[in-house]
């Protein structure tokens, strides 16, 4: 992938030659955070474009780094493919990220998709939790400063960070504060340590809107918020909003079984994402926070 580009046109010309030009731009679904477009280039090539405010260019740089990390594991294992990041930079008042266009298809095997995620978690490993640089979970900062201990990382960089944000926005009271403090203290007894002494490379934001089937029938991952951590955190989010095909979880567990009690731990992992939804979208998600915290206070 090329270095930061000073304009979209410069990025296109650096990638495909000085004679290449953008012939059309078509808006496509891009989720809640970014605007998304399909660019048709001279010569018949199409590329995918994300845009946001210029001051968020670091968000796209971090996403490109995450896609690159996922692609590196996919290149040497059966992990899910990801779109290739091509260029990122600023263009006037906008930040942008250019990626390859992924043609959509129909998923051939949900079980194979589950096994491919297990391959990502097993083959992408680190001796510490976090990532080389912060990124975003939605539009919220996701701090990734490295820590050796998974429980300390999840307490400080994930639950604690999101909790401090919601408190600044006026949510919570003394009772919920005490419940959160108790939960954070109990994490070492509630959650297992990382598998085999190594943290797994996680997609980080693995809900149903962040996977797609490619034209080859394989499940692909998009829009990551990567970091190294316990693989259960990814698996938990796949069950937060549903939308994963029947057989996906069976395939994952056949490839790499989970420790007993995952069903009881799932809500603790997903509290991070529910808190983030409060920070992004408001109090409609606060009831989910209280439902989990009520087990601890």
N, C-alpha and C positions, 0 to 999 in steps of 0.2 A: 504494500500500500504506500502511496506517495505521502510526502510530508504535508503539513498544513498548507492549504491553497488560499491565495488572496482573493479569488473570485470563483464563481461556479464555471464561468467560461474558461478561465485559466486551467481549472482542474480537468475539464473535458478535453481541452487541447493537449494538455500534458499526457493524459491517458491515451488518447486516440489520434493525436496528430493535429497540426496547426490548421488543417483544412476542415476539421470536424466542427459541426455546428449543431445547436439545439433546434430541431425543427418544430417540436410541439411539446406541450406540458399538459398532462391530464391529471386532475385531482383524483386521488383514490383514498380509501379509508385508511386513516393513520392513527386511530386510537384517540385518547383523551388529551394527550400531551403535545404531540407534534402535528404539523401539517405534512401530508405525504402526496407525492406526485410520481407519475411515470413519465420519464423523459424519452422522447423519440429523437434519436440522433441521425445525422446524415450517414448514409451507408446501411441503414436498416437496423442498427443496434438500439436496444432499449435499456435504460438503467433506472433504478429506483432512487428517489430523492426524499430525504426528510429535511424539514426546515423548522426553525424556531427563532427566538430572539438572538441577536448577535452576542449578547452577554452570556448565553448558554453554550457557547462553542465548546467549552471544556466537557460538557455533557456528551457531545457527539464524539469528541476525542476519546473519552472513556469508553463509550459504547463500541467504538472501533477496536480499542484495545481488548475489550471483552470478547468480541467476535473473533478476533485473531487468536486469543487463547483457546477458545472453544474449537476453532478450526484446526489448531495444531494437534489437539487430542483426537479429533475426528480423523485426521490424516494418518494416524498410526493405530487406529482401533476401529471398532464398529460403532463409535459414538455418533449421535445425530449430526448431520451436516448443518451448516449455517450459511447465510448469505455472505459473500465475500465483501468486506468493506473496501471501497476503492479510493475514496478521498474525503476529507473533511476540511472545513475552513469557514470563513466569513465572506459574505457578499452584501455590501451595503449594510442594511439594518438587520440582516438575517445570518444566522449560523446554518450550516448545512452538512449533511452526511450523504455521500453517494455510495450506493451498494449495487451489487449485481441484481438483476431482476430474476426472481425465482418463479418459474411457471408452476402453477398449482395443478394438483391432480387428486386422486382418491387414494387414501391410505390402504395399502395392501394387507398389512398385518399389524393389529394393535399389539399383539404379543411381541413382535419384533421391535416395535417402537419402544416398548418398555424395556426390552433387553438392551437396546442401544443406549438408553439413559443410564442403565446400570453400568455399561461399558465406560461412559463418560465419568461416572463417579469413581469407578475402580481404577481407571488408567490416568486420570488427571489428578495428581496427588501433590501435596505439599507438607512440609513439617511444621507449618504454622497456619493459623487462620487469618483471613483477610485477603488483601490483593495489593498489587503494586500501584496504588493510586486510588483515591476515592472515586465513586461514580454516583449514579442516581437510581433511586427506586421510584418509578414515575418521575415526577419533577423534584422529589425530596432528596436532599443530599444523603448519600449512604457512605458513612465513614468506614474505611477499610484498613486502618492502621494495623499492622501485623501484631498478633498476640499468639503465644504458644498454646494457651489453654482455651479450649472451646467454650467452657462454661463462662469464663471471664469475658471472652470475646462477645458471646451472645448477650450477656448481661450488660456490658458497657456499650458496645458498638451497635447493638440491635435494639433490645427492649428498652434499655436505659435511655438511649439517644431519642427514640421516638416518644418515650414517656415525657421527657423534659420538654419536647416540642408541644405536646398536647396540653401540658400544664401551663405553658406560656400562653396558649390560646384560650385559657380559662376553663378547660375541662378538668373534672376530678375534684376531690375534696380530701379531707383528712383520712376518711375511711379507705378510700381507694388508694391513697398514697401509702398507707400502712400495708394494704394487701399487696401492692406492687413491691414494696421493700421486702416483704416476706417471700414472695415468689422469687425474687432475685437471689435471696439467700439460699433458697432451696434448690436452685438449678442443678448443683452438682449431684444431688440425690434424685432429681426428677429425670434428667436427661443423660443418656450414655455419653461416654467420651468418644472421640473420633475413632473410626474403625481402624484396627491394626496400627494404631499410632500415627496415622496420616489423615490430614484433612482432604476432602474431596473437592474438586472443582465443581461449583454449583452454577446453574443458570441464574438463580437468585430471585427470579420473578416469574415462576413457572405456573401461570394460570392458563386457562384454555385459549385466551387470545394471543398467547405468545408461542404457539406452535402451529405448524401448517403441514399439509401433505404436499410434497413436490410432485412433479410430473412423473418421476420414477417410482412413486408410491411410497417413498420413505418419509417418516416423520422428521420434520426439520424444526430447529429452534430459532426464534427471532426475538428481538428486543430484550437482550439480556441485561442483568444487573449483577455481573459475576463476582464471586469471591470464593475463597476456600473455606469450607466449614463441614458440618456433619451432613451427610447425604439425606438424612431424614427431613431436614429443613426444606429441601426441594420437593420431596415426596408429600410432605404435609400440604404444601400449597396446591399441589395438583388436586387435592380433595376439598379445598376451601370453597371454590365456586363451582366445582364439577366441570363437565365439558371434556373429559378425557375418555377415549373410547373403551368399550368393554373389552377386557383382555389386557389392557395396558399394564395395570398393576400386577396381574398374574404373571405376565412376562417379566416384569422387573424382579419380582420375588423369586421366580424360578432361577434367574441369573444370579441374584445376590439377595438372600433372605434378610429380613429385618429382625432385630431383636424383639422378643415378646414385649407387649405393652405399648406398641406404637400408637394404637388408638387412643390411649390415655395421654400420650405426649403431644399428639397432633395439635391440639388447641393452644398449647404453650408455644410451639413454633409459630403457629399462625397468628398469635397475638401481635407479633411484629407487623404483619401485613394489615391487620385490622386497625391497629394504631395508625399506620401510615394512611389508611383510607380516611380516618378521622382528620388527619392533618391535611389531606388533599381535598376531601369532599365534604367535610363537616360532620355534624352531630348525628346524622342518620346511622352511622356505624358505631356510635358510642355504646349502644346496648350490647353489642358483641364484646366490647372490651370489658364491661361490667360482668357479663355472663362468665367470662373466663376468670376474672379477678375474684369473683364471689367464692371460688373454691379455696381462696387463700386468706380471706378476711371477712 
